[in-house]
């Protein structure tokens, strides 16, 4: 019997968010409010370059953007992924997109989620 599959992009399709928002959540999760201003002052000037790289080549964007995680402890980031889902992503799931995903699952199709996000997210 032939197996069929349905592929779903996660970021922007199933959920109203993207890899930049995930990073911000994880980076600021345990950051005191007073320190956040400094973080934004360092991060926001890089956003135009992120946008330019994304327009030129998504791989270029990924190589440049994921350097933002340098220095973040891996266990802290992985621990934050659970909170990221429950506190940030779950409320941003598109109901219609989830229903489309469920239709394919009920039809017995393999469902594949595609994302440029880090594996633990």
C-alpha positions in Angstrom: 0.0 0.0 0.0 1.2 3.4 -0.9 1.8 5.8 2.0 1.1 9.5 1.6 2.3 12.4 3.6 1.3 16.0 4.3 4.0 18.5 4.9 3.4 21.6 7.1 5.6 24.6 7.6 5.5 25.5 11.3 6.7 29.1 11.4 4.1 31.4 10.0 1.8 28.6 8.8 0.8 26.6 11.9 1.9 29.2 14.3 1.9 33.0 14.2 5.6 33.4 15.0 9.1 32.8 13.7 12.7 31.9 14.8 13.5 35.4 15.9 10.6 35.5 18.3 11.7 32.1 19.7 15.2 33.4 20.3 13.9 36.5 22.0 11.7 34.5 24.3 14.5 32.2 25.4 17.1 35.0 25.7 14.9 37.2 27.8 13.1 34.6 29.9 15.2 34.9 33.0 16.5 38.4 32.2 15.7 41.2 34.7 13.5 43.9 33.2 16.3 46.6 33.7 18.7 44.4 31.7 16.3 43.9 28.8 16.7 47.5 27.6 20.4 46.8 27.0 19.6 43.5 25.2 17.2 45.3 22.9 19.8 48.0 22.2 22.2 45.3 21.1 19.7 43.2 19.2 17.5 45.6 17.4 20.2 47.2 15.3 20.9 43.8 13.8 17.3 43.3 12.6 17.7 45.1 9.3 20.7 42.9 8.5 18.6 39.8 9.4 15.9 41.0 6.9 18.5 41.7 4.2 20.1 38.3 4.6 16.7 36.6 4.6 15.9 38.3 1.3 19.2 37.3 -0.3 19.3 33.7 1.0 17.6 31.9 3.8 20.8 29.9 4.5 22.7 33.1 4.9 20.1 34.3 7.3 20.3 31.1 9.3 24.1 31.1 9.5 24.1 34.7 10.7 21.0 34.6 13.0 21.8 31.4 14.8 25.1 32.9 16.0 22.8 34.9 18.4 22.7 31.8 20.5 26.4 31.8 21.2 27.0 31.9 24.9 23.5 30.7 25.8 23.8 27.5 27.9 22.3 24.6 26.0 20.5 23.2 29.1 19.0 26.6 29.8 17.7 26.8 26.2 16.3 23.3 26.2 14.6 23.8 29.5 13.1 27.0 28.1 11.7 25.3 25.1 8.9 23.7 27.1 8.0 27.1 28.5 8.3 28.6 25.0 5.6 26.1 23.8 3.2 26.5 26.7 3.5 30.2 27.3 4.3 31.6 23.8 3.6 29.2 20.9 0.4 27.4 22.0 -1.6 30.7 22.2 -0.3 31.6 18.7 -1.3 28.4 16.9 -3.7 29.0 14.0 -6.9 27.0 14.7 -7.6 26.5 11.0 -4.1 25.3 10.4 -4.3 22.8 13.2 -7.6 21.5 11.9 -6.0 21.0 8.5 -3.2 19.0 10.1 -5.8 16.9 12.0 -7.7 16.1 8.8 -4.6 14.7 7.3 -3.8 12.7 10.5 -7.3 11.3 10.6 -6.9 10.2 7.0 -3.9 8.2 8.0 -1.4 10.3 6.3 2.0 10.8 7.8 2.3 14.4 8.9 5.7 16.1 8.7 6.4 19.4 10.4 9.0 21.5 8.6 10.8 24.3 10.4 14.0 26.3 10.4 13.9 26.3 14.2 16.3 24.5 16.4 15.4 20.9 17.0 14.4 21.3 20.7 12.0 24.0 19.8 
